[in-house]
Amino acid sequence: MSTEESNLFEPPDWLAREDEALAPYAMRTRLSRGRRHPEDPHPFRTLYQRDRDRVVHSTAFRRLMYKTQVLVSQTNDHHRTRLTHTLEVAQISRTVARQLGLNEDLTEAIALAHDLGHPPFGHAGEAALDECMKEHGGFEHNRHGLRIVEVLEYRYVQFPGLNLTWEVLEAAALHSKRRDTPEVREFSGVGQPLLEAQVVDAADSLAYDTHDIDDALSVGLISFADLDEAAFWREALARVRAEHPGIGPLQLQPATVRALIDWQVRDLLEHTRQRLRQEKVSSVADVRRTREPVVGPGPDVQALKAELEDFLRRRVYRHHRVQRMASKGSHFVRELFHRFCAAPQLLPARYAVRAFQDGMLQRTVCDYLAGMTDRYAQDEFLRLFQPYTDV
């Protein structure tokens, strides 16, 4: 084999590539605080590339396929789940990260992990679990996501969890609204989150709002006429019709959703670049010291976005069909929690072992329920409460 041929199989120097390609304020792999459990370097993947791959291969990631975004799984086969939402956030995040010269691998790892801690039945399931756990530390999906990747995943012999890098764990911790809890406090005091984490937060909010409108239209919770209330949608719709005169009804909705996303991404990039210049951000240390997050929309889009979110709260999230689904999901979670706490011997063996340890009963039951998909939680409810359902 010639020298040229042999070089094709030599691993690239990723660290050198990062130094050449990344902006000065991007997080470089060589600056990472590493992993809780030290590991030997991989021959051809960086720390953050391995983080991304570990998340994708995790059990919790696969379960996102059957976890609710807003609507329960039975509504139809086309609306978004936690998994499709996560992939959309990762795609938008990578686009923004590339344009800003950030570390795409770290951004993608954070994006793919950002919803791992969600329980079944969306926010209704989270509220029900938090209520059940109020005397035992409460429940919040960002904190539970940390618990999943640090404790509950069991793919590796050498360590519990996924042993992700400090930076990915920090992004989940700093996204939590409960900064005073022990698992989050460990990551506090660093200042503002890394720009890669800020990008994911912004992309998550952007995708969530736009795609909830899309799903609500698709299942008939709202109509185009209802959306006349929302200036953001009206303007995006007008832009689409001006650019594509005579556009048909089948293409109008997806075209408007795309226009909304494109509008927000362009605005996000424009105003983030302005803030980077205004704050004279030229290093990770500069990112940490800023008074507020740097990544975000401009004031005009922020106002339009706030109005759209108000519309979603009034016309979608409080819709009687959504409320009925939420009520049913909350009921499932609460009843399952109380039954398993009263009779932990009903838990699967892997959980029952922990449930009988001192002080672990409620947290173990919470872990079991939070890991369930919507479908599995409903099936488990039937198995426990319907006398003729197969065990």
TORZAFI-823765 format. One line per field, with one value per residue: z, y negated, x negated of N, C-alpha, C in turn; residue number from 0; residue in one letter. Coordinates in steps of 0.1 Angstrom, whole numbers, plus 5000, padded with zeros to 4 digits. Layout:
% residues N
n_w	c(Z/...)
n_v	c(Y/...)
n_u	c(X/...)
ca_w	c(Z/...)
ca_v	c(Y/...)
ca_u	c(X/...)
c_w	c(Z/...)
c_v	c(Y/...)
c_u	c(X/...)
n	c(NUM/...)
res	c(A/...)
END
This chain:
% residues 391
n_w	c(5000/4992/5005/5002/5001/5026/5043/5041/5060/5084/5115/5116/5129/5151/5171/5162/5139/5151/5162/5139/5127/5144/5160/5182/5206/5208/5223/5228/5224/5237/5259/5276/5307/5310/5319/5345/5353/5344/5311/5285/5256/5225/5194/5170/5175/5190/5224/5225/5202/5209/5231/5218/5203/5224/5236/5215/5213/5236/5259/5269/5249/5227/5237/5235/5212/5217/5235/5247/5230/5228/5222/5228/5219/5205/5189/5161/5135/5126/5140/5161/5182/5213/5203/5175/5178/5192/5173/5154/5168/5171/5145/5137/5157/5150/5125/5132/5150/5132/5116/5134/5141/5161/5183/5167/5173/5201/5204/5191/5207/5231/5223/5215/5239/5254/5261/5274/5300/5301/5313/5307/5289/5286/5298/5316/5328/5340/5359/5375/5385/5399/5419/5432/5442/5460/5487/5486/5473/5449/5413/5382/5348/5336/5357/5361/5337/5340/5360/5346/5327/5343/5362/5358/5332/5319/5302/5303/5316/5331/5344/5360/5342/5314/5314/5304/5291/5312/5301/5286/5306/5323/5306/5307/5335/5339/5325/5341/5362/5389/5406/5432/5440/5449/5427/5407/5417/5418/5393/5392/5394/5374/5357/5327/5306/5282/5248/5229/5244/5248/5222/5218/5236/5226/5200/5208/5219/5197/5179/5193/5196/5169/5158/5174/5166/5140/5144/5159/5140/5121/5134/5138/5160/5159/5134/5102/5102/5129/5136/5127/5148/5156/5150/5141/5127/5108/5093/5084/5068/5049/5036/5024/5006/4990/4978/4966/4946/4942/4955/4966/4989/5002/5003/5016/5044/5054/5041/5053/5079/5075/5066/5090/5107/5093/5092/5120/5126/5109/5121/5147/5143/5133/5154/5175/5166/5166/5194/5203/5192/5205/5232/5231/5229/5229/5237/5256/5283/5282/5273/5296/5314/5306/5312/5306/5286/5254/5230/5211/5200/5183/5196/5182/5170/5193/5206/5188/5190/5217/5217/5200/5216/5237/5223/5218/5244/5251/5230/5223/5242/5263/5252/5251/5243/5245/5272/5283/5275/5290/5316/5318/5315/5337/5357/5353/5359/5386/5399/5393/5406/5434/5437/5432/5452/5474/5471/5464/5455/5432/5412/5384/5385/5385/5394/5418/5435/5442/5453/5478/5493/5520/5521/5494/5481/5470/5451/5434/5424/5411/5392/5376/5366/5352/5332/5314/5283/5268/5258/5271/5298/5298/5292/5315/5335/5328/5332/5360/5371/5357/5359/5341/5324/5307/5325)
n_v	c(5012/4978/4947/4926/4940/4953/4931/4925/4940/4931/4916/4885/4853/4841/4822/4803/4795/4783/4760/4747/4742/4733/4706/4680/4679/4703/4736/4757/4790/4797/4781/4791/4802/4828/4862/4877/4902/4912/4919/4936/4918/4918/4934/4921/4904/4874/4862/4850/4860/4887/4884/4876/4899/4918/4909/4912/4940/4947/4962/4944/4925/4938/4943/4919/4918/4926/4908/4881/4850/4827/4837/4869/4902/4916/4899/4893/4907/4888/4865/4847/4863/4866/4875/4868/4841/4836/4843/4824/4801/4806/4804/4778/4765/4773/4760/4733/4733/4739/4716/4697/4705/4723/4752/4779/4806/4807/4791/4806/4829/4819/4810/4834/4847/4832/4836/4860/4865/4863/4873/4897/4885/4857/4823/4826/4851/4846/4826/4842/4861/4845/4835/4859/4865/4845/4845/4857/4846/4837/4835/4828/4824/4817/4822/4849/4858/4855/4874/4897/4899/4900/4920/4939/4952/4981/4993/4997/5014/5003/4980/4962/4950/4928/4915/4889/4859/4831/4807/4813/4823/4800/4783/4794/4792/4764/4756/4762/4750/4752/4744/4748/4773/4803/4819/4800/4778/4785/4777/4750/4715/4710/4690/4676/4701/4721/4710/4730/4744/4724/4719/4743/4741/4718/4728/4749/4736/4721/4742/4756/4739/4733/4758/4768/4753/4762/4790/4786/4775/4796/4816/4805/4789/4761/4736/4721/4696/4691/4685/4660/4643/4642/4623/4630/4654/4645/4626/4643/4660/4642/4636/4660/4663/4641/4648/4671/4671/4683/4707/4740/4756/4778/4774/4750/4748/4763/4747/4722/4728/4735/4710/4695/4707/4702/4674/4669/4682/4667/4642/4648/4654/4629/4611/4624/4623/4595/4590/4604/4589/4564/4571/4577/4603/4627/4651/4682/4676/4649/4653/4666/4644/4626/4606/4615/4642/4645/4656/4653/4641/4610/4579/4574/4598/4613/4602/4608/4636/4640/4632/4652/4675/4669/4672/4700/4710/4702/4712/4737/4753/4751/4761/4781/4808/4813/4808/4829/4851/4846/4847/4873/4885/4875/4888/4915/4915/4907/4927/4950/4944/4943/4969/4986/4976/4985/5012/5024/5048/5053/5041/5043/5066/5054/5028/5033/5043/5021/5005/5015/5008/4987/4956/4953/4959/4942/4926/4946/4957/4934/4931/4954/4948/4924/4932/4945/4949/4932/4951/4974/4967/4965/4992/5005/4994/5005/5032/5033/5023/5032/5061/5083/5080/5090/5099)
n_u	c(4992/4995/4980/4998/5022/5023/5025/5052/5064/5056/5064/5081/5067/5086/5086/5068/5082/5104/5092/5085/5110/5130/5147/5133/5147/5159/5165/5138/5127/5103/5104/5122/5136/5137/5146/5166/5158/5127/5116/5098/5086/5105/5096/5104/5126/5138/5143/5169/5181/5183/5200/5224/5229/5233/5256/5275/5276/5287/5311/5331/5332/5343/5369/5381/5395/5421/5431/5451/5454/5472/5497/5513/5502/5521/5535/5529/5507/5489/5483/5459/5435/5416/5392/5391/5393/5369/5350/5355/5348/5321/5312/5318/5302/5276/5273/5274/5252/5231/5231/5223/5198/5194/5189/5200/5203/5205/5228/5247/5247/5257/5282/5295/5297/5314/5341/5343/5351/5379/5411/5439/5468/5463/5462/5483/5478/5454/5461/5478/5460/5443/5460/5466/5441/5435/5428/5404/5383/5392/5399/5385/5379/5354/5336/5341/5332/5305/5301/5307/5286/5264/5269/5290/5290/5276/5256/5229/5200/5180/5188/5216/5245/5241/5217/5211/5195/5185/5194/5217/5234/5235/5250/5275/5280/5279/5301/5322/5348/5346/5323/5313/5311/5292/5281/5280/5267/5240/5231/5234/5224/5206/5211/5226/5243/5225/5220/5228/5247/5266/5275/5289/5310/5323/5330/5347/5369/5378/5384/5403/5426/5433/5438/5458/5479/5482/5488/5512/5529/5530/5544/5568/5573/5572/5578/5569/5582/5585/5558/5555/5554/5528/5501/5475/5479/5497/5481/5461/5476/5485/5461/5455/5476/5472/5447/5453/5476/5510/5505/5513/5537/5526/5498/5497/5497/5473/5454/5458/5450/5423/5415/5418/5399/5375/5375/5372/5347/5329/5332/5324/5296/5287/5291/5277/5251/5248/5249/5227/5206/5212/5208/5182/5172/5149/5139/5143/5143/5152/5178/5189/5189/5208/5238/5263/5278/5263/5272/5301/5334/5341/5357/5381/5389/5390/5412/5432/5431/5438/5464/5474/5470/5487/5511/5510/5512/5538/5555/5546/5532/5550/5572/5602/5599/5572/5569/5584/5569/5546/5556/5563/5538/5524/5539/5534/5506/5505/5521/5507/5483/5490/5500/5477/5460/5474/5473/5445/5435/5448/5433/5411/5383/5357/5362/5375/5356/5341/5361/5367/5346/5334/5350/5353/5377/5398/5384/5374/5398/5406/5385/5391/5416/5412/5396/5413/5430/5458/5476/5468/5473/5500/5507/5496/5512/5536/5530/5527/5550/5572/5591/5591/5571/5541/5511)
ca_w	c(5000/4991/5016/5001/5005/5041/5050/5041/5071/5096/5121/5115/5141/5153/5179/5153/5131/5159/5164/5126/5122/5154/5165/5195/5217/5208/5233/5222/5231/5245/5271/5283/5320/5310/5324/5359/5353/5333/5301/5275/5244/5214/5183/5159/5179/5201/5235/5222/5193/5217/5239/5209/5200/5236/5237/5204/5215/5250/5260/5271/5236/5219/5243/5231/5201/5221/5245/5242/5229/5233/5220/5231/5207/5197/5180/5147/5133/5119/5148/5167/5195/5219/5195/5163/5183/5195/5160/5147/5176/5168/5131/5138/5165/5142/5115/5139/5155/5121/5111/5144/5143/5174/5182/5163/5180/5214/5202/5188/5219/5241/5217/5215/5253/5262/5265/5278/5313/5301/5316/5297/5290/5285/5310/5326/5335/5348/5370/5383/5392/5408/5430/5439/5448/5467/5500/5484/5464/5437/5400/5371/5337/5334/5368/5358/5326/5346/5367/5336/5320/5353/5371/5354/5320/5324/5291/5304/5327/5338/5352/5358/5333/5301/5316/5295/5295/5321/5294/5283/5319/5327/5298/5313/5348/5339/5319/5351/5370/5403/5408/5445/5443/5449/5414/5398/5424/5414/5381/5392/5397/5362/5349/5317/5299/5269/5236/5224/5252/5246/5209/5219/5243/5216/5190/5214/5220/5184/5172/5200/5193/5155/5155/5181/5157/5129/5149/5162/5127/5115/5141/5139/5173/5155/5120/5097/5106/5143/5136/5123/5160/5159/5140/5136/5117/5097/5085/5076/5057/5038/5029/5016/4995/4981/4971/4958/4942/4938/4962/4969/5003/5007/5005/5023/5058/5056/5036/5063/5090/5071/5066/5104/5112/5086/5098/5134/5125/5104/5131/5158/5139/5131/5167/5183/5161/5171/5208/5204/5190/5215/5245/5229/5233/5221/5244/5265/5295/5279/5273/5310/5322/5302/5322/5301/5275/5242/5219/5213/5190/5185/5203/5174/5169/5206/5209/5180/5196/5230/5213/5195/5228/5244/5215/5220/5257/5251/5220/5220/5255/5271/5244/5259/5239/5251/5287/5286/5274/5301/5328/5318/5317/5351/5365/5351/5366/5401/5404/5392/5417/5447/5437/5433/5465/5484/5468/5455/5449/5418/5403/5377/5395/5385/5402/5431/5443/5447/5460/5492/5501/5528/5516/5479/5475/5461/5440/5425/5417/5402/5381/5368/5359/5343/5320/5306/5272/5270/5256/5282/5310/5297/5294/5329/5342/5326/5339/5374/5376/5350/5364/5331/5314/5308/5332)
ca_v	c(5000/4966/4938/4919/4949/4956/4920/4925/4947/4925/4908/4870/4846/4833/4811/4793/4790/4774/4748/4740/4740/4727/4692/4680/4681/4717/4745/4766/4803/4797/4773/4798/4806/4843/4871/4880/4914/4911/4929/4934/4912/4927/4931/4912/4896/4865/4864/4846/4870/4899/4880/4876/4913/4925/4905/4918/4954/4950/4966/4933/4918/4946/4942/4906/4921/4928/4899/4870/4836/4820/4846/4882/4909/4921/4888/4898/4911/4878/4853/4848/4869/4861/4879/4860/4827/4836/4843/4810/4791/4808/4800/4763/4761/4775/4750/4721/4734/4738/4702/4689/4710/4730/4766/4785/4819/4804/4786/4817/4838/4812/4810/4848/4851/4821/4840/4874/4867/4861/4885/4898/4875/4843/4815/4831/4862/4840/4820/4852/4867/4835/4835/4872/4865/4832/4847/4865/4839/4833/4840/4819/4832/4815/4829/4863/4861/4857/4887/4908/4901/4903/4932/4949/4960/4992/4999/4998/5021/4995/4969/4961/4940/4927/4909/4878/4848/4821/4796/4817/4823/4786/4777/4799/4786/4749/4754/4764/4739/4755/4743/4750/4788/4808/4823/4789/4769/4788/4771/4736/4707/4709/4679/4680/4713/4720/4706/4742/4747/4713/4722/4754/4735/4710/4737/4757/4727/4718/4754/4760/4730/4734/4771/4770/4747/4771/4801/4782/4773/4809/4825/4798/4781/4747/4734/4709/4684/4688/4680/4645/4635/4642/4615/4637/4663/4637/4621/4654/4665/4632/4637/4672/4661/4632/4654/4683/4668/4695/4719/4748/4758/4788/4768/4737/4750/4766/4736/4712/4733/4733/4695/4690/4712/4695/4660/4669/4685/4655/4631/4653/4652/4615/4604/4630/4617/4581/4591/4609/4577/4554/4575/4579/4617/4633/4663/4688/4668/4638/4659/4668/4632/4617/4605/4622/4650/4638/4661/4651/4633/4595/4575/4575/4612/4618/4597/4617/4649/4640/4632/4666/4684/4666/4679/4714/4713/4700/4719/4751/4760/4751/4767/4792/4821/4814/4809/4842/4860/4843/4852/4888/4889/4873/4898/4927/4914/4906/4940/4959/4941/4948/4984/4991/4973/4993/5026/5023/5061/5053/5035/5053/5070/5044/5017/5038/5045/5007/5000/5020/5002/4976/4943/4954/4964/4932/4922/4957/4957/4922/4935/4963/4941/4913/4939/4951/4942/4930/4963/4984/4963/4969/5006/5008/4990/5016/5045/5032/5019/5040/5075/5093/5077/5099/5094)
ca_u	c(5000/4987/4981/5010/5033/5023/5030/5066/5069/5052/5075/5078/5064/5098/5083/5062/5093/5112/5085/5086/5124/5140/5146/5125/5156/5165/5159/5130/5126/5091/5107/5132/5133/5136/5157/5166/5150/5118/5115/5088/5091/5109/5086/5109/5137/5136/5152/5183/5187/5187/5212/5235/5232/5238/5270/5283/5277/5293/5325/5339/5334/5353/5382/5387/5403/5435/5435/5459/5450/5484/5508/5510/5498/5532/5542/5526/5493/5481/5479/5446/5433/5404/5381/5390/5389/5355/5342/5357/5340/5307/5309/5317/5290/5264/5273/5270/5238/5221/5230/5216/5184/5194/5186/5212/5205/5210/5241/5256/5248/5266/5296/5300/5299/5321/5354/5342/5358/5394/5419/5450/5479/5459/5462/5492/5472/5443/5467/5483/5449/5438/5469/5464/5427/5433/5421/5392/5373/5399/5395/5383/5374/5340/5329/5342/5323/5292/5302/5307/5273/5254/5271/5300/5286/5268/5250/5214/5195/5170/5194/5231/5249/5234/5204/5209/5186/5190/5201/5231/5241/5237/5260/5288/5282/5282/5314/5332/5353/5344/5309/5308/5310/5278/5276/5278/5258/5227/5227/5236/5212/5197/5216/5236/5240/5217/5228/5234/5260/5275/5281/5299/5321/5331/5336/5358/5381/5382/5390/5415/5437/5437/5443/5471/5489/5483/5496/5526/5536/5531/5554/5580/5576/5573/5579/5562/5589/5581/5545/5555/5551/5514/5494/5464/5484/5503/5470/5454/5485/5485/5449/5456/5485/5466/5437/5459/5490/5517/5501/5524/5539/5517/5485/5497/5494/5459/5447/5458/5442/5409/5412/5417/5386/5365/5375/5366/5333/5322/5332/5315/5282/5284/5290/5267/5238/5247/5246/5213/5198/5214/5203/5168/5170/5138/5134/5153/5144/5161/5192/5193/5191/5219/5249/5275/5274/5260/5280/5315/5339/5342/5369/5393/5393/5393/5425/5441/5430/5445/5479/5478/5470/5500/5521/5509/5517/5552/5563/5542/5529/5562/5583/5608/5594/5558/5571/5589/5558/5537/5562/5562/5524/5522/5546/5525/5493/5508/5526/5495/5473/5495/5501/5464/5455/5481/5470/5433/5433/5453/5424/5401/5372/5346/5366/5379/5344/5338/5373/5367/5335/5338/5351/5353/5389/5405/5375/5373/5410/5406/5376/5398/5427/5406/5390/5423/5437/5473/5483/5465/5479/5515/5508/5493/5524/5546/5525/5528/5563/5583/5589/5590/5560/5529/5500)
c_w	c(5000/5003/5015/5005/5020/5048/5051/5053/5084/5102/5119/5129/5144/5161/5171/5144/5138/5160/5151/5123/5131/5157/5178/5207/5218/5218/5225/5230/5240/5258/5280/5297/5321/5315/5339/5362/5342/5324/5291/5263/5233/5202/5172/5162/5190/5212/5232/5212/5200/5226/5230/5206/5212/5238/5227/5207/5229/5249/5261/5258/5228/5224/5239/5220/5205/5233/5239/5241/5235/5233/5222/5218/5199/5188/5166/5146/5128/5128/5155/5180/5201/5210/5182/5167/5185/5183/5153/5155/5172/5154/5131/5145/5157/5131/5121/5144/5144/5117/5121/5147/5156/5172/5179/5170/5194/5213/5200/5200/5229/5236/5218/5229/5260/5267/5271/5291/5313/5304/5305/5299/5291/5299/5321/5334/5344/5360/5380/5391/5402/5421/5439/5447/5457/5481/5499/5473/5451/5424/5390/5360/5335/5345/5366/5346/5330/5353/5357/5331/5330/5361/5364/5342/5325/5312/5293/5317/5336/5347/5350/5348/5320/5302/5306/5300/5304/5313/5290/5296/5324/5319/5304/5326/5348/5332/5329/5358/5385/5406/5422/5449/5441/5436/5405/5404/5420/5402/5381/5395/5386/5354/5339/5311/5286/5258/5230/5231/5250/5232/5210/5226/5234/5206/5195/5215/5207/5177/5179/5196/5179/5153/5163/5173/5146/5133/5152/5150/5121/5121/5143/5152/5170/5140/5115/5102/5121/5144/5131/5136/5162/5147/5134/5125/5105/5087/5077/5065/5046/5030/5019/5004/4985/4972/4962/4955/4937/4944/4967/4984/5009/5011/5014/5038/5060/5051/5046/5075/5087/5071/5081/5109/5106/5091/5111/5134/5120/5115/5143/5155/5138/5145/5177/5179/5166/5186/5211/5202/5201/5228/5243/5233/5224/5227/5252/5278/5294/5279/5287/5318/5318/5312/5319/5290/5262/5230/5221/5202/5193/5191/5195/5173/5183/5210/5201/5186/5209/5227/5208/5206/5236/5236/5218/5234/5257/5242/5218/5234/5264/5264/5252/5256/5245/5266/5291/5285/5286/5314/5329/5321/5331/5360/5364/5360/5382/5406/5404/5404/5430/5448/5439/5447/5476/5483/5459/5450/5435/5408/5396/5387/5396/5394/5417/5440/5450/5456/5475/5500/5508/5521/5501/5473/5465/5449/5430/5417/5407/5389/5371/5359/5349/5331/5310/5294/5275/5269/5267/5295/5310/5299/5308/5337/5341/5333/5354/5379/5368/5353/5353/5320/5317/5316/5324)
c_v	c(4988/4957/4930/4927/4951/4944/4918/4931/4942/4916/4893/4864/4837/4821/4799/4787/4780/4760/4740/4735/4732/4713/4691/4682/4695/4726/4756/4779/4803/4789/4780/4802/4822/4850/4874/4892/4914/4922/4926/4927/4922/4924/4922/4905/4887/4869/4861/4855/4883/4896/4882/4891/4921/4921/4912/4933/4957/4954/4954/4925/4925/4944/4929/4907/4921/4920/4887/4857/4827/4830/4861/4890/4914/4911/4892/4902/4900/4866/4857/4856/4862/4864/4870/4846/4826/4835/4830/4800/4793/4803/4784/4758/4762/4764/4737/4721/4733/4723/4693/4694/4717/4745/4774/4799/4817/4799/4797/4827/4832/4813/4824/4853/4842/4826/4854/4875/4865/4874/4887/4887/4860/4836/4820/4842/4856/4834/4831/4859/4858/4834/4848/4872/4853/4834/4855/4859/4834/4839/4829/4825/4830/4822/4844/4867/4863/4871/4899/4910/4903/4916/4943/4958/4970/5000/5003/5006/5012/4984/4969/4950/4940/4921/4898/4868/4838/4811/4800/4818/4809/4780/4781/4793/4771/4746/4756/4751/4740/4756/4747/4765/4793/4812/4812/4779/4772/4781/4756/4728/4705/4697/4683/4693/4711/4716/4718/4745/4736/4715/4733/4749/4727/4718/4745/4748/4724/4730/4757/4752/4733/4748/4775/4764/4757/4784/4798/4780/4787/4817/4817/4791/4766/4747/4722/4696/4681/4681/4665/4637/4633/4634/4622/4647/4655/4632/4632/4659/4655/4633/4649/4669/4651/4638/4665/4680/4681/4707/4727/4751/4768/4783/4756/4738/4753/4754/4725/4716/4731/4718/4690/4695/4704/4681/4660/4672/4674/4644/4635/4651/4638/4609/4611/4624/4602/4581/4595/4597/4567/4558/4578/4593/4623/4645/4670/4681/4656/4642/4660/4655/4623/4617/4613/4631/4642/4643/4659/4642/4618/4592/4576/4589/4618/4614/4606/4631/4650/4640/4646/4676/4682/4673/4694/4718/4712/4709/4733/4758/4761/4757/4779/4806/4823/4816/4823/4852/4858/4848/4867/4892/4887/4883/4911/4926/4914/4920/4950/4957/4946/4963/4990/4988/4982/5008/5027/5037/5062/5047/5046/5055/5060/5032/5021/5039/5031/5002/5004/5016/4990/4962/4942/4957/4954/4928/4933/4958/4945/4925/4944/4956/4931/4920/4944/4942/4940/4944/4974/4980/4967/4984/5011/5005/5001/5029/5045/5030/5025/5055/5085/5090/5086/5092/5095)
c_u	c(4991/4989/4994/5022/5034/5028/5045/5072/5064/5062/5071/5075/5076/5095/5077/5073/5101/5105/5085/5100/5133/5137/5139/5134/5163/5158/5151/5128/5114/5093/5117/5127/5134/5148/5155/5157/5140/5118/5104/5094/5095/5100/5091/5122/5134/5145/5166/5189/5191/5199/5225/5239/5238/5253/5279/5285/5283/5307/5335/5342/5344/5367/5389/5396/5418/5438/5441/5451/5461/5496/5504/5508/5509/5539/5541/5511/5484/5476/5465/5446/5420/5392/5380/5387/5375/5346/5343/5348/5325/5303/5308/5305/5277/5262/5268/5255/5228/5220/5222/5202/5183/5190/5199/5214/5210/5225/5251/5258/5258/5280/5302/5304/5309/5334/5354/5350/5373/5401/5430/5460/5475/5458/5472/5486/5461/5450/5472/5472/5443/5447/5467/5451/5425/5426/5408/5383/5380/5394/5395/5375/5359/5331/5330/5334/5309/5291/5301/5293/5262/5256/5279/5297/5276/5261/5235/5210/5187/5176/5209/5234/5241/5220/5201/5200/5193/5198/5215/5240/5244/5249/5274/5291/5286/5295/5325/5336/5351/5329/5304/5307/5296/5273/5273/5268/5243/5222/5229/5223/5203/5200/5226/5232/5231/5226/5235/5247/5270/5282/5292/5312/5330/5337/5348/5370/5387/5390/5403/5427/5442/5444/5456/5482/5492/5492/5510/5535/5539/5542/5567/5584/5578/5574/5571/5569/5586/5568/5544/5552/5536/5507/5482/5468/5489/5492/5463/5463/5485/5473/5449/5465/5480/5455/5442/5473/5497/5513/5513/5525/5530/5503/5485/5492/5479/5450/5446/5450/5427/5406/5410/5403/5375/5364/5368/5351/5325/5321/5323/5300/5278/5282/5280/5253/5237/5243/5231/5203/5199/5208/5188/5164/5160/5132/5145/5154/5153/5175/5197/5196/5202/5231/5261/5270/5273/5269/5295/5321/5339/5355/5382/5398/5397/5408/5436/5442/5439/5460/5483/5479/5483/5511/5521/5515/5532/5560/5558/5540/5541/5574/5588/5602/5580/5560/5576/5578/5548/5543/5561/5548/5520/5527/5538/5513/5496/5512/5515/5485/5478/5496/5487/5457/5461/5477/5457/5430/5439/5444/5416/5389/5361/5349/5369/5367/5340/5349/5373/5355/5340/5339/5352/5367/5395/5397/5374/5386/5411/5397/5384/5409/5422/5400/5400/5427/5451/5480/5481/5472/5494/5516/5506/5505/5534/5543/5528/5542/5575/5582/5587/5579/5548/5519/5488)
n	c(0/1/2/3/4/5/6/7/8/9/10/11/12/13/14/15/16/17/18/19/20/21/22/23/24/25/26/27/28/29/30/31/32/33/34/35/36/37/38/39/40/41/42/43/44/45/46/47/48/49/50/51/52/53/54/55/56/57/58/59/60/61/62/63/64/65/66/67/68/69/70/71/72/73/74/75/76/77/78/79/80/81/82/83/84/85/86/87/88/89/90/91/92/93/94/95/96/97/98/99/100/101/102/103/104/105/106/107/108/109/110/111/112/113/114/115/116/117/118/119/120/121/122/123/124/125/126/127/128/129/130/131/132/133/134/135/136/137/138/139/140/141/142/143/144/145/146/147/148/149/150/151/152/153/154/155/156/157/158/159/160/161/162/163/164/165/166/167/168/169/170/171/172/173/174/175/176/177/178/179/180/181/182/183/184/185/186/187/188/189/190/191/192/193/194/195/196/197/198/199/200/201/202/203/204/205/206/207/208/209/210/211/212/213/214/215/216/217/218/219/220/221/222/223/224/225/226/227/228/229/230/231/232/233/234/235/236/237/238/239/240/241/242/243/244/245/246/247/248/249/250/251/252/253/254/255/256/257/258/259/260/261/262/263/264/265/266/267/268/269/270/271/272/273/274/275/276/277/278/279/280/281/282/283/284/285/286/287/288/289/290/291/292/293/294/295/296/297/298/299/300/301/302/303/304/305/306/307/308/309/310/311/312/313/314/315/316/317/318/319/320/321/322/323/324/325/326/327/328/329/330/331/332/333/334/335/336/337/338/339/340/341/342/343/344/345/346/347/348/349/350/351/352/353/354/355/356/357/358/359/360/361/362/363/364/365/366/367/368/369/370/371/372/373/374/375/376/377/378/379/380/381/382/383/384/385/386/387/388/389/390)
res	c(M/S/T/E/E/S/N/L/F/E/P/P/D/W/L/A/R/E/D/E/A/L/A/P/Y/A/M/R/T/R/L/S/R/G/R/R/H/P/E/D/P/H/P/F/R/T/L/Y/Q/R/D/R/D/R/V/V/H/S/T/A/F/R/R/L/M/Y/K/T/Q/V/L/V/S/Q/T/N/D/H/H/R/T/R/L/T/H/T/L/E/V/A/Q/I/S/R/T/V/A/R/Q/L/G/L/N/E/D/L/T/E/A/I/A/L/A/H/D/L/G/H/P/P/F/G/H/A/G/E/A/A/L/D/E/C/M/K/E/H/G/G/F/E/H/N/R/H/G/L/R/I/V/E/V/L/E/Y/R/Y/V/Q/F/P/G/L/N/L/T/W/E/V/L/E/A/A/A/L/H/S/K/R/R/D/T/P/E/V/R/E/F/S/G/V/G/Q/P/L/L/E/A/Q/V/V/D/A/A/D/S/L/A/Y/D/T/H/D/I/D/D/A/L/S/V/G/L/I/S/F/A/D/L/D/E/A/A/F/W/R/E/A/L/A/R/V/R/A/E/H/P/G/I/G/P/L/Q/L/Q/P/A/T/V/R/A/L/I/D/W/Q/V/R/D/L/L/E/H/T/R/Q/R/L/R/Q/E/K/V/S/S/V/A/D/V/R/R/T/R/E/P/V/V/G/P/G/P/D/V/Q/A/L/K/A/E/L/E/D/F/L/R/R/R/V/Y/R/H/H/R/V/Q/R/M/A/S/K/G/S/H/F/V/R/E/L/F/H/R/F/C/A/A/P/Q/L/L/P/A/R/Y/A/V/R/A/F/Q/D/G/M/L/Q/R/T/V/C/D/Y/L/A/G/M/T/D/R/Y/A/Q/D/E/F/L/R/L/F/Q/P/Y/T/D/V)
END
